[in-house]
């Protein structure tokens, strides 16, 4: 029997959403809790059920029965039996393997629901060498193996419900100000409070770790500081670059009662750990040679931290994962605008940092005025005739670079800049030669990976203070750069089909302001850059953004 509803559930685990149906937005709000967006053309958006999406739902209390109820309620046609079975089978795996304390403090106890699961675990070499059989339904594992066991188990389809109480670190009194150092009123927004509540819970077993997903520009840093205040413990913040380190330090000093003597920097330039220390992923994963040790990881393992905050957690590199003993034992929170990764390694974040605890749709915060209203435009241009034959003969990677560095993009940038004479503009790209050409053509300052940190911060300051209205930036500006007045972003090239990069770049212009923001993506027509651009836009489409297509003619 057919219902007047917007969803079609198919046996291949894909779900088609009719975006023209009157109930499509309400349906979309349910779908994002337990599935992920795959395609987003004009009329039908395609979602998919996956183990990670179902386990994230289950860990937040949205169990298999809840998913089945939502599918049945929204599906236009009867839900295939194979899908009902899949949802119940996969979602129910959450909680079948549990990690808890043992009588011996040197070990944890891993409990399983059945003899079948126990046998399967023992047949896996990577697991059997870490597990010691205790009784019919449980194993013992040494504390150092906590993270590795969780990672191995999720890879075979058994996410661990970790119930080991987290260790408390040294006490550090931390309180949030009601007024910033600059004299501005400051308070935690309702959704920021909800995010910290979702992560910390009652501070009992199973609480105090996980990932918080919030749009760029919505104040993820404040959520981190709110958690710091509630735990009042020695804290390590790990972020993406030195500029982000300094921004975190400034924000903490500006909005908490901590003094400058309590906030330390640990980077390639300075190593000064304090009660609250901010460092980079790069310094933690540095080692002098390929086979040698990671000298700075001692900061993690011997620092007696009570809380670790991973900024832009989707970037968390594998080497950090390997040091899992002390990391798994403390309160830990991942902050990101999007958990999607093109390599499919979301399971590593899930198992070693924790499941997604809080998420909020971007358009919801936009409607409430917490992030800026943004209009997305994709501008398509032709390839110059003299490059058509070389493009046809090139390899796939060469084609992408040729399309990305299309010399006609220079004229498009000139046109777009002229459309926004009063806006603060970021011109963002992937290829340095292209960016230098643009900077030279218009006499603009440029920031790349080779720009000294002091010079970067000088240019960021000039931009913030209005002395510089246009900046050319490489992918160093993808993450954790606070430029609140930026209202126009012109993307001339990007990292292949990276959805997270697209979201991050849009995020540079989402700080609330008294004007709308504009995001332009310049793409070469009839090239593989079009294909990559389509993939890049998927995540934002899920958040309710649509791209107006414009064909540029000279």
Buried (B, 14 or more C-beta within 10 A) or exposed (E): EEEEBBBBBBEEBBBBBBBEBEEBBEBBEBBBBBBBBBBBEEEBBBBBBBBBBBBBBBBBEBBBEBBBEBBBEBBBEEBBEEBBEBBBEBBBBBBBBBBBEBEEEEBBBBBBBEEEBBEBBEEBEEBEEBBEEBEEEBBBBBBBBBBBBBBBBBBEEBBBBBBBBBBBBEEBEBEBBEEEEEEEEBEBBEBBBBBBBBBBEEEEBBBBBBBBBBBBBBBBBBBBBBBBBBBBBBBBBBBBBBBBBBBBBBBBBBBBEBEEEBBBBBBEEEBEBBBBBBBBBBBBBBEEEEEEEBEBBEBBBEBEBBBBBBBBBBBBEEBBBBBBBBBBBBBBBBBBBBBBBBEEEBBBBBBBBBBBBBBBBBBBBBEEEBBBBBEBBBBBBBBEEEBEEEBEEBEEEEBBBBBBBBEBBBEBBEEBBEEBEEBBBBBBBBBBEBBBBBBEEBEBBBBBEEBEBEEBBBBBEBBBEEEBBBBBBBBBBBBBBBBBBBBBBBBBBBBBBBBBBBBBBBBBBBBBBEBEBBBBBBBBBEBBBBEBBBBBBBBBBBBBBEBEEBEBEE
